[in-house]
């Protein structure tokens, strides 16, 4: 067993690749071990029907941090992101529709409520001002709760002061608004701003994305806020598509890492983290190979790391108990479909490419509809009138499908991560997939007949394939008790763990889920700081 490397990273998802790239740029020798045959974690592009490729799990771009893009030179390594022509399109049950974005929102909302149209600018200004401050916090290591003396507390006090300075930019009304966004439900927050159902549905959908909850669940307003942090090509709040799919992002990251000397090993699942005298000193792979290193970094869900790879006997009892209660499960049912033609929506007829085909197409006409879908899934296992967001990335990227054909991503909610009757998702996946197809067909009558093939990923499939426990796309719920310094736990919100030399860099750490690269960026900074201190000693 040789100790010929500085760092071993468990998991080649996007945050693992980001962390590896920063560490290698600092001169460290880094090995990334990826369980699957391809790097990228849930941000991958694969052929799912002969001739048809798509982003298999993660499916749209906005939250990828601009600093990460610059530092890793992702554009030089092949990344190109294009903006949607229209942000969102909502076909409504009464045959109407709402378009959001593309300079159309005010006129569109005015068709339903002149009052709401008049409030759009104030709403956007409030949300943007708060998002600007919180954007800065994404690349900050949260202040960590410590049990040491003043010497150990000083760095945390400095971080707390920095946080205070950032929040001081907000005037008192905006601080009140921030409090609302952290504790209120998305529904209550939006009800305070608007009266018409379609615009509340368009904005409220962000509050339940990847969140197994009603839009009226307290705390869901923060999930809404989390989804407005992003930007595309410098345009704040925009959403876009990576040419070549989400795998184009992680392939560019892998090229950067490799160019910096990172050793990326595929089909190399890790069986165990090696611990000696309270310190992580390496890993053992499923094949039995032992790799020693100065430190080990995990890109996995915290439950997987501490539940499967670390001997529970080396962990403090309270930590072990709390990490076992780490809440996961996003109620997500993911599908990819190959299409012979574009959907012909009853609300906007036509099979020729139009701006609404490039949008995020949200099939959930009201917050009340979303609440019923959640309650239904909680009782029966899946909502009988589900929520579906459909994207058709081939309208922006003709590399994904044969000429004249298309691919669509269906992000479907709500489904229970674990079925209430105890049955397996393997028994119901086809039935629920049919239900999702039927819902889209209720809005676009030609849809079902146009489906040439489909790929189905139930919550169980997402867990087995990508390590998304309970199908949780965020590696843990984005609730107040699992955010910032408490992500994943008070006392370990700084990417460190109870074991010296063992770090976390995945979405189970601050700032949370989405393809951001921020956890990988932040973890690398803390690892380098610790290694410099060890070298100095």
Backbone torsions as a table, in degrees:
resi	resn	phi	psi	omega
1	UNK	NA	113.3	-174.3
2	UNK	-100.0	149.7	176.2
3	UNK	-111.6	73.4	-172.5
4	UNK	-109.2	19.5	179.8
5	UNK	-144.0	158.5	178.0
6	UNK	-85.2	-40.4	-171.1
7	UNK	-137.1	136.9	166.2
8	UNK	-113.9	128.2	177.8
9	UNK	-109.5	125.5	-179.4
10	UNK	-93.4	109.1	178.6
11	UNK	106.0	119.9	-179.1
12	UNK	-99.4	34.7	170.4
13	UNK	-69.1	179.1	-171.4
14	UNK	-62.2	-37.7	179.6
15	UNK	-69.7	-34.6	175.6
16	UNK	-63.5	-40.6	178.8
17	UNK	-68.2	-39.2	177.8
18	UNK	-63.3	-48.7	179.2
19	UNK	-58.4	-45.2	-179.9
20	UNK	-60.5	-41.6	-177.7
21	UNK	-64.5	-42.7	179.0
22	UNK	-67.0	-42.5	-178.9
23	UNK	-65.5	-40.8	179.1
24	UNK	-66.8	-36.1	178.2
25	UNK	-62.8	-26.4	178.2
26	UNK	-84.7	2.9	175.6
27	UNK	97.3	6.8	-179.7
28	UNK	-85.9	151.0	173.0
29	UNK	-88.8	125.4	-170.2
30	UNK	-130.2	134.7	172.3
31	UNK	-119.1	129.4	175.9
32	UNK	-106.7	127.5	179.3
33	UNK	-110.1	117.1	-178.3
34	UNK	-114.9	129.4	-176.9
35	UNK	-67.7	-36.7	-175.7
36	UNK	-85.4	179.5	-178.8
37	UNK	-82.8	-2.5	-177.2
38	UNK	-143.8	144.8	175.4
39	UNK	-77.7	163.7	174.1
40	UNK	123.6	-14.9	-178.3
41	UNK	60.1	-126.7	-179.4
42	UNK	-83.9	-4.7	178.4
43	UNK	-103.1	77.8	-177.4
44	UNK	-135.8	154.1	173.6
45	UNK	-115.2	126.9	-178.4
46	UNK	-141.0	155.2	173.8
47	UNK	-76.6	125.8	-178.2
48	UNK	-113.5	-18.2	171.2
49	UNK	-139.9	140.2	-177.7
50	UNK	-48.4	121.6	179.3
51	UNK	90.3	-8.0	-177.1
52	UNK	-120.1	124.2	178.9
53	UNK	-119.1	149.6	177.5
54	UNK	-158.1	164.9	170.7
55	UNK	-69.8	114.7	-166.9
56	UNK	-71.4	-45.3	-176.0
57	UNK	-117.0	-83.6	172.0
58	UNK	-58.3	143.2	-167.9
59	UNK	-140.4	-0.3	-179.8
60	UNK	-153.3	157.6	-171.2
61	UNK	-115.0	133.5	167.7
62	UNK	-164.7	-40.4	-169.4
63	UNK	-83.6	-6.5	-179.1
64	UNK	-60.9	121.4	-169.7
65	UNK	-68.5	132.1	-178.6
66	UNK	-59.3	-34.9	178.9
67	UNK	-65.0	-39.8	177.4
68	UNK	-63.5	-42.7	178.3
69	UNK	-58.2	-45.0	-179.0
70	UNK	-68.8	-49.9	-173.7
71	UNK	-63.3	-35.7	-179.5
72	UNK	-92.8	1.9	178.0
73	UNK	50.9	47.8	-173.4
74	UNK	-65.1	-32.9	178.8
75	UNK	-67.1	-38.2	176.7
76	UNK	-64.2	-29.5	179.9
77	UNK	-90.7	13.4	169.1
78	UNK	111.0	-1.6	-176.9
79	UNK	-79.1	131.7	172.4
80	UNK	-137.9	126.3	-178.1
81	UNK	-117.1	132.7	177.4
82	UNK	-116.2	148.1	-178.4
83	UNK	-85.8	147.0	172.5
84	UNK	-62.6	146.9	175.8
85	UNK	-71.0	-26.0	178.5
86	UNK	-141.3	137.3	-176.4
87	UNK	-67.5	-56.0	-176.4
88	UNK	-142.6	151.3	175.1
89	UNK	-133.2	125.2	179.7
90	UNK	-117.1	104.4	169.1
91	UNK	-74.5	133.5	-174.5
92	UNK	-104.2	159.9	-174.6
93	UNK	-67.4	-23.2	-178.2
94	UNK	-89.8	9.0	-179.8
95	UNK	93.4	-5.7	177.0
96	UNK	-86.5	-172.7	179.5
97	UNK	-159.7	164.8	173.4
98	UNK	-134.2	133.7	172.1
99	UNK	-108.8	139.0	178.9
100	UNK	-125.7	130.6	178.0
101	UNK	98.5	-177.6	179.6
102	UNK	62.9	25.0	-178.7
103	UNK	73.4	14.1	-173.8
104	UNK	-107.4	-10.4	-166.1
105	UNK	-60.6	-46.5	-176.4
106	UNK	-59.2	-50.0	-178.8
107	UNK	-64.6	-37.2	179.9
108	UNK	-66.0	-46.6	-178.2
109	UNK	-67.8	-33.0	-179.7
110	UNK	-61.8	-24.9	176.7
111	UNK	-64.5	-23.5	-180.0
112	UNK	-103.8	-33.8	-178.0
113	UNK	-163.1	114.2	175.1
114	UNK	-62.6	-35.8	179.1
115	UNK	-61.8	-46.2	-179.3
116	UNK	-64.3	-40.5	178.9
117	UNK	-60.1	-36.6	179.2
118	UNK	-71.8	-15.5	-178.2
119	UNK	-100.1	-6.5	-175.2
120	UNK	-60.4	-43.3	-177.2
121	UNK	-65.2	-42.0	-179.8
122	UNK	-66.1	-40.5	177.5
123	UNK	-60.8	-48.0	-178.4
124	UNK	-63.6	-40.2	-179.0
125	UNK	-64.6	-42.3	178.5
126	UNK	-61.6	-49.5	-176.6
127	UNK	-66.1	-39.3	-179.6
128	UNK	-65.7	-39.6	-179.2
129	UNK	-64.0	-40.9	178.6
130	UNK	-71.2	-42.5	-179.4
131	UNK	-62.6	-35.3	179.1
132	UNK	-61.0	-42.5	179.6
133	UNK	-68.5	-45.6	-177.6
134	UNK	-70.6	-26.1	173.9
135	UNK	-57.9	-40.9	179.1
136	UNK	-61.3	-32.3	-176.0
137	UNK	-75.6	-16.4	-176.8
138	UNK	-64.2	-30.1	-179.3
139	UNK	-100.8	18.0	179.2
140	UNK	-107.0	138.1	171.7
141	UNK	-75.6	125.2	-177.0
142	UNK	-62.1	148.9	171.3
143	UNK	-57.1	133.6	-175.1
144	UNK	-105.1	136.9	176.1
145	UNK	-74.2	123.1	-177.7
146	UNK	-119.7	158.6	176.8
147	UNK	-110.1	5.0	-178.9
148	UNK	-82.9	-167.3	179.7
149	UNK	-87.3	-163.5	-176.2
150	UNK	-61.8	-35.9	-178.3
151	UNK	-60.9	-42.7	179.1
152	UNK	-71.5	-28.4	-175.8
153	UNK	-80.6	-22.9	-173.5
154	UNK	-57.1	-47.7	178.5
155	UNK	-60.2	-34.7	-179.7
156	UNK	-71.1	-36.0	176.2
157	UNK	-63.5	-39.1	178.3
158	UNK	-63.4	-42.1	178.4
159	UNK	-65.4	-39.4	177.5
160	UNK	-62.2	-39.8	178.6
161	UNK	-65.3	-39.8	178.2
162	UNK	-62.8	-41.8	177.2
163	UNK	-61.4	-44.7	179.8
164	UNK	-60.2	-39.2	179.2
165	UNK	-64.5	-38.9	179.3
166	UNK	-66.2	-44.9	-179.2
167	UNK	-68.4	-24.6	179.3
168	UNK	-65.6	-16.7	176.4
169	UNK	-65.9	-23.5	-179.0
170	UNK	-84.0	133.0	174.0
171	UNK	-74.8	174.6	-173.7
172	UNK	-60.0	-44.1	177.3
173	UNK	-58.7	-37.4	179.8
174	UNK	-72.6	-31.1	175.3
175	UNK	-66.1	-38.0	175.9
176	UNK	-63.8	-40.6	179.1
177	UNK	-62.9	-39.8	178.4
178	UNK	-61.7	-43.1	176.9
179	UNK	-59.7	-43.4	177.4
180	UNK	-57.1	-44.5	-176.5
181	UNK	-67.4	-26.5	179.4
182	UNK	-83.2	-28.9	-172.0
183	UNK	-114.7	-22.8	-176.5
184	UNK	-83.5	168.4	170.6
185	UNK	-82.5	155.4	175.6
186	UNK	-59.7	-38.8	-179.4
187	UNK	-63.8	-47.5	179.6
188	UNK	-63.2	-40.1	-179.8
189	UNK	-62.9	-46.5	-178.3
190	UNK	-71.9	-33.7	176.5
191	UNK	-61.3	-28.9	177.8
192	UNK	-73.9	-16.2	-178.6
193	UNK	-104.0	-40.6	-167.9
194	UNK	-129.2	162.3	-179.8
195	UNK	-116.2	-23.6	-175.3
196	UNK	-90.7	139.9	-174.6
197	UNK	-64.5	-41.4	-173.7
198	UNK	-62.8	-43.7	-178.4
199	UNK	-70.6	-33.4	175.5
200	UNK	-66.4	-35.5	177.1
201	UNK	-67.7	-42.6	-179.2
202	UNK	-60.3	-45.6	179.8
203	UNK	-78.7	-35.9	-176.0
204	UNK	-70.0	-23.1	178.0
205	UNK	-57.3	-36.6	178.9
206	UNK	-62.7	-22.2	-179.4
207	UNK	-79.2	-14.5	-179.4
208	UNK	-119.5	1.8	177.8
209	UNK	-62.3	122.0	179.7
210	UNK	66.5	14.8	-173.8
211	UNK	-124.3	109.9	-179.8
212	UNK	-77.1	82.3	-172.9
213	UNK	-161.3	159.9	169.5
214	UNK	-75.9	151.9	172.7
215	UNK	-64.0	-10.5	176.2
216	UNK	-101.7	15.0	173.7
217	UNK	-78.6	126.5	178.1
218	UNK	-53.7	136.9	-179.5
219	UNK	96.5	-15.2	-177.4
220	UNK	-71.2	-16.0	175.7
221	UNK	-64.0	-31.7	178.1
222	UNK	-66.3	-37.0	179.6
223	UNK	-61.6	-37.8	174.3
224	UNK	-59.0	-47.7	-179.9
225	UNK	-62.6	-40.2	-179.0
226	UNK	-56.4	-31.9	-175.9
227	UNK	-86.8	-0.5	175.9
228	UNK	-106.4	5.9	178.7
229	UNK	-67.0	-23.9	-163.1
230	UNK	-83.3	-176.8	176.2
231	UNK	-161.4	160.7	175.3
232	UNK	-130.2	121.0	178.3
233	UNK	50.8	41.2	176.8
234	UNK	86.5	-3.8	-179.7
235	UNK	-96.8	109.3	-174.7
236	UNK	-65.7	141.3	176.1
237	UNK	78.7	-3.2	-177.8
238	UNK	-82.3	158.4	175.2
239	UNK	-123.8	146.9	-176.0
240	UNK	-147.2	-168.3	-177.4
241	UNK	-131.1	132.6	173.7
242	UNK	-82.0	122.4	179.5
243	UNK	-61.7	123.4	-172.8
244	UNK	97.2	0.0	178.7
245	UNK	86.5	-179.9	-176.5
246	UNK	-63.2	-25.5	176.0
247	UNK	-63.3	-22.4	177.1
248	UNK	-64.4	-32.0	177.8
249	UNK	-66.4	-51.3	-175.0
250	UNK	-74.9	-27.5	174.1
251	UNK	-68.1	-38.4	175.1
252	UNK	-64.1	-40.2	176.6
253	UNK	-63.0	-41.7	180.0
254	UNK	-65.2	-38.5	177.6
255	UNK	-64.2	-40.1	176.7
256	UNK	-62.3	-48.0	-178.6
257	UNK	-60.7	-45.5	-179.5
258	UNK	-63.1	-40.3	179.3
259	UNK	-63.5	-26.3	179.3
260	UNK	-91.5	4.1	174.3
261	UNK	98.7	8.1	-179.8
262	UNK	-71.3	135.6	175.9
263	UNK	-91.9	107.3	-178.8
264	UNK	-102.9	120.7	-179.1
265	UNK	-114.5	122.9	179.3
266	UNK	-92.3	164.0	-179.6
267	UNK	51.1	42.3	-176.4
268	UNK	-128.8	72.3	179.6
269	UNK	-69.6	145.0	179.2
270	UNK	-97.6	134.2	-179.3
271	UNK	-96.6	-31.8	-170.1
272	UNK	-158.3	142.1	168.0
273	UNK	-91.9	124.9	179.7
274	UNK	-79.2	130.0	-178.9
275	UNK	-127.2	129.1	176.2
276	UNK	-131.8	122.5	178.0
277	UNK	53.3	43.8	176.1
278	UNK	77.3	11.1	-179.9
279	UNK	-125.8	137.2	173.1
280	UNK	-75.1	126.8	-175.3
281	UNK	-122.8	4.4	179.1
282	UNK	156.0	-166.7	-178.4
283	UNK	-140.5	162.2	171.2
284	UNK	-119.9	129.8	-179.9
285	UNK	-83.4	168.5	177.9
286	UNK	-60.6	-27.9	179.8
287	UNK	-80.5	-4.9	178.1
288	UNK	97.4	0.5	179.3
289	UNK	-76.5	133.0	177.6
290	UNK	-104.2	129.1	178.3
291	UNK	-122.5	119.6	178.1
292	UNK	-92.4	152.4	180.0
293	UNK	-159.3	163.4	177.5
294	UNK	-69.8	-29.4	175.0
295	UNK	-153.7	157.9	-179.7
296	UNK	-119.6	135.7	-179.1
297	UNK	-123.6	129.7	-179.1
298	UNK	-106.2	130.5	173.7
299	UNK	-103.2	15.6	-175.8
300	UNK	-91.4	164.2	167.5
301	UNK	-55.2	135.2	-179.0
302	UNK	-53.0	-34.2	179.2
303	UNK	-64.3	-38.1	179.2
304	UNK	-70.1	-43.0	-179.0
305	UNK	-59.3	-55.7	-173.0
306	UNK	-85.6	-18.0	178.5
307	UNK	-87.8	-23.3	-173.9
308	UNK	-123.4	-32.9	-170.5
309	UNK	-103.8	-15.9	-176.8
310	UNK	-113.9	131.2	176.2
311	UNK	-59.1	119.6	-177.7
312	UNK	-58.9	-25.2	-178.2
313	UNK	-66.8	-17.1	-178.9
314	UNK	-95.7	1.0	-178.3
315	UNK	-103.5	145.4	173.8
316	UNK	-58.7	144.2	-173.8
317	UNK	-59.8	-44.3	-178.2
318	UNK	-65.8	-41.0	178.0
319	UNK	-60.3	-46.1	-178.1
320	UNK	-60.8	-42.0	-179.4
321	UNK	-66.8	-42.4	-176.6
322	UNK	-71.0	-40.2	179.9
323	UNK	-67.6	-26.6	174.5
324	UNK	-67.8	-20.1	178.3
325	UNK	-99.9	8.0	177.3
326	UNK	-57.1	121.2	-170.7
327	UNK	-84.6	120.5	178.7
328	UNK	-128.7	161.0	176.4
329	UNK	123.3	107.6	-172.6
330	UNK	-108.4	0.3	177.2
331	UNK	67.8	30.1	-173.7
332	UNK	-102.0	136.0	174.6
333	UNK	-125.7	114.7	-169.5
334	UNK	-108.8	134.9	178.5
335	UNK	-135.2	148.5	169.9
336	UNK	-125.0	135.0	-177.1
337	UNK	-130.3	142.3	172.6
338	UNK	-94.7	132.6	-172.7
339	UNK	-122.2	142.6	176.2
340	UNK	-81.5	-21.2	-179.2
341	UNK	-159.2	168.6	179.4
342	UNK	-74.7	150.8	177.0
343	UNK	-63.2	138.7	178.4
344	UNK	-105.7	95.0	-173.3
345	UNK	-77.1	136.1	177.7
346	UNK	-60.2	-35.7	-178.3
347	UNK	-71.6	-31.1	178.3
348	UNK	-139.8	83.2	-173.3
349	UNK	-62.7	149.4	175.5
350	UNK	138.0	134.8	178.9
351	UNK	-103.2	-2.5	174.7
352	UNK	-82.8	149.2	-177.2
353	UNK	-57.5	126.5	176.9
354	UNK	-133.9	169.0	-173.8
355	UNK	-60.5	-33.5	-177.9
356	UNK	-69.2	-21.1	176.6
357	UNK	-71.7	-21.1	179.6
358	UNK	-88.7	-4.5	-173.4
359	UNK	-86.6	171.0	162.9
360	UNK	-78.1	113.1	-173.2
361	UNK	-96.1	108.5	-173.4
362	UNK	-99.8	118.5	178.2
363	UNK	-105.9	82.9	179.3
364	UNK	-170.9	98.5	-165.3
365	UNK	-78.8	-10.6	-175.8
366	UNK	-158.6	163.1	174.8
367	UNK	-65.0	-35.3	178.6
368	UNK	-63.4	-39.5	176.4
369	UNK	-60.4	-44.0	-179.3
370	UNK	-65.1	-37.6	179.3
371	UNK	-66.5	-41.7	178.1
372	UNK	-63.5	-38.0	179.4
373	UNK	-61.8	-41.4	179.1
374	UNK	-66.2	-48.1	-177.9
375	UNK	-62.6	-37.8	177.4
376	UNK	-61.4	-47.9	-178.9
377	UNK	-65.1	-37.1	179.4
378	UNK	-63.3	-37.1	-177.9
379	UNK	-83.8	-43.9	-170.3
380	UNK	-105.9	-14.0	-178.0
381	UNK	108.7	-30.0	173.5
382	UNK	-154.4	154.2	-179.2
383	UNK	-79.4	132.2	-179.2
384	UNK	-76.6	-20.9	167.0
385	UNK	-119.5	85.8	-170.2
386	UNK	-78.3	176.0	174.4
387	UNK	-105.0	129.6	178.0
388	UNK	-131.8	127.6	164.0
389	UNK	-105.0	127.1	179.5
390	UNK	-115.6	131.8	170.1
391	UNK	-117.7	144.2	178.4
392	UNK	-120.4	80.5	-171.3
393	UNK	-65.1	-21.0	178.9
394	UNK	-67.3	-12.9	174.1
395	UNK	-72.5	-19.0	178.8
396	UNK	-112.3	-12.0	-171.3
397	UNK	-146.6	100.0	-175.4
398	UNK	-80.3	6.0	177.1
399	UNK	-80.7	-8.9	-171.2
400	UNK	-90.3	-20.5	-174.4
401	UNK	-144.3	159.0	176.4
402	UNK	-62.5	158.9	179.5
403	UNK	-52.8	132.2	178.7
404	UNK	82.0	-7.1	178.9
405	UNK	-106.9	172.0	-177.7
406	UNK	-146.3	162.0	170.8
407	UNK	-122.8	147.1	178.8
408	UNK	-131.4	142.2	173.0
409	UNK	-102.2	128.1	176.1
410	UNK	-113.8	114.9	176.0
411	UNK	-102.5	107.4	-166.5
412	UNK	-111.2	136.6	174.8
413	UNK	-143.0	157.3	-1.1
414	UNK	-106.9	142.5	169.8
415	UNK	-132.3	148.5	179.7
416	UNK	-77.2	132.5	177.0
417	UNK	-55.4	-39.1	174.0
418	UNK	-124.0	129.3	-174.1
419	UNK	-70.1	137.5	-173.5
420	UNK	-64.5	-23.1	179.8
421	UNK	-90.2	3.9	178.0
422	UNK	82.3	0.1	179.7
423	UNK	-76.4	167.9	-177.9
424	UNK	-92.2	148.1	175.1
425	UNK	-62.3	-23.5	178.2
426	UNK	-61.6	-25.8	-179.2
427	UNK	-80.7	-17.0	-170.2
428	UNK	-125.8	-2.9	-171.9
429	UNK	-60.4	-41.4	-178.9
430	UNK	-67.5	-40.2	179.4
431	UNK	-61.7	-45.0	-178.8
432	UNK	-71.5	-34.9	176.0
433	UNK	-61.5	-41.3	176.3
434	UNK	-59.6	-40.9	179.8
435	UNK	-61.5	-42.2	-180.0
436	UNK	-65.4	-42.7	177.3
437	UNK	-61.3	-41.4	-179.2
438	UNK	-64.8	-36.4	179.1
439	UNK	-64.2	-45.8	178.5
440	UNK	-61.7	-40.0	-179.1
441	UNK	-64.9	-28.0	177.0
442	UNK	-65.2	-22.3	177.0
443	UNK	-100.4	-28.2	-179.5
444	UNK	-132.1	92.6	-169.0
445	UNK	-57.6	-22.7	-179.5
446	UNK	-86.4	-1.7	-168.5
447	UNK	-65.1	-51.4	-174.9
448	UNK	-58.1	-43.2	-178.2
449	UNK	-69.6	-20.0	-177.3
450	UNK	-86.8	-8.5	-176.0
451	UNK	-76.2	116.9	-179.9
452	UNK	-92.3	-20.9	180.0
453	UNK	-178.5	161.1	-176.7
454	UNK	-148.3	152.8	173.7
455	UNK	-119.7	130.6	-175.1
456	UNK	-116.3	130.9	176.1
457	UNK	-129.8	99.0	174.7
458	UNK	-73.9	172.8	174.5
459	UNK	-53.9	-37.5	179.3
460	UNK	-67.9	-40.0	177.5
461	UNK	-63.7	-41.5	179.1
462	UNK	-62.9	-36.4	178.0
463	UNK	-70.4	-46.9	-177.5
464	UNK	-65.8	-39.2	-173.7
465	UNK	-82.6	-43.6	-170.7
466	UNK	-117.4	1.1	-178.4
467	UNK	72.9	21.5	177.8
468	UNK	-87.1	93.1	-172.8
469	UNK	-58.4	125.8	-177.3
470	UNK	63.8	20.6	-176.8
471	UNK	73.2	16.0	-172.6
472	UNK	-77.1	108.8	-176.8
473	UNK	-71.6	-13.4	-178.3
474	UNK	-102.2	0.3	-174.9
475	UNK	61.3	27.8	179.3
476	UNK	140.7	140.2	-176.1
477	UNK	-57.6	141.9	177.3
478	UNK	-91.1	67.5	179.1
479	UNK	-111.2	163.7	-172.2
480	UNK	-57.1	-33.7	-179.6
481	UNK	-81.4	0.6	179.3
482	UNK	-131.9	34.8	-179.4
483	UNK	-125.9	157.7	170.8
484	UNK	53.5	-119.8	-177.8
485	UNK	-66.5	-16.7	-179.7
486	UNK	-98.7	13.9	178.7
487	UNK	-110.8	106.6	6.1
488	UNK	-90.3	-6.1	-175.3
489	UNK	-168.1	142.2	173.6
490	UNK	-55.8	134.5	-177.3
491	UNK	97.9	-16.6	-179.8
492	UNK	-139.0	36.5	178.6
493	UNK	-87.4	6.8	-175.6
494	UNK	-109.6	25.7	176.5
495	UNK	76.9	-1.9	176.0
496	UNK	-93.8	172.1	-178.7
497	UNK	-136.0	176.3	177.6
498	UNK	-63.1	-17.7	-179.5
499	UNK	-98.9	124.8	177.0
500	UNK	-59.7	139.6	178.9
501	UNK	81.4	0.1	176.7
502	UNK	-113.7	124.6	-176.4
503	UNK	-126.4	163.1	173.3
504	UNK	-121.0	141.8	-179.8
505	UNK	-133.8	11.4	-175.0
506	UNK	-92.7	-173.7	-177.8
507	UNK	-69.3	-9.3	173.5
508	UNK	-76.8	3.0	174.4
509	UNK	-116.3	171.6	178.2
510	UNK	-60.4	137.8	6.7
511	UNK	-95.9	11.8	175.7
512	UNK	108.9	-157.0	-168.3
513	UNK	-81.1	178.2	-174.2
514	UNK	98.2	160.2	178.5
515	UNK	-84.0	85.4	-175.4
516	UNK	-109.0	-37.3	-172.2
517	UNK	78.8	-7.8	-175.3
518	UNK	-65.9	-45.3	178.0
519	UNK	-58.6	-40.2	178.4
520	UNK	-64.3	-41.8	177.2
521	UNK	-60.8	-49.1	-175.5
522	UNK	-68.8	-41.3	180.0
523	UNK	-62.0	-41.0	179.5
524	UNK	-59.2	-40.6	179.1
525	UNK	-61.2	-43.0	-178.9
526	UNK	-70.1	-38.3	178.2
527	UNK	-62.8	-45.7	179.7
528	UNK	-63.0	-37.8	177.7
529	UNK	-61.8	-45.2	-179.6
530	UNK	-66.0	-40.9	-179.0
531	UNK	-67.3	-35.4	176.3
532	UNK	-64.7	-40.2	179.0
533	UNK	-65.4	-41.3	178.8
534	UNK	-63.3	-39.3	179.8
535	UNK	-65.1	-40.1	-179.6
536	UNK	-65.2	-39.4	179.2
537	UNK	-67.0	NA	NA
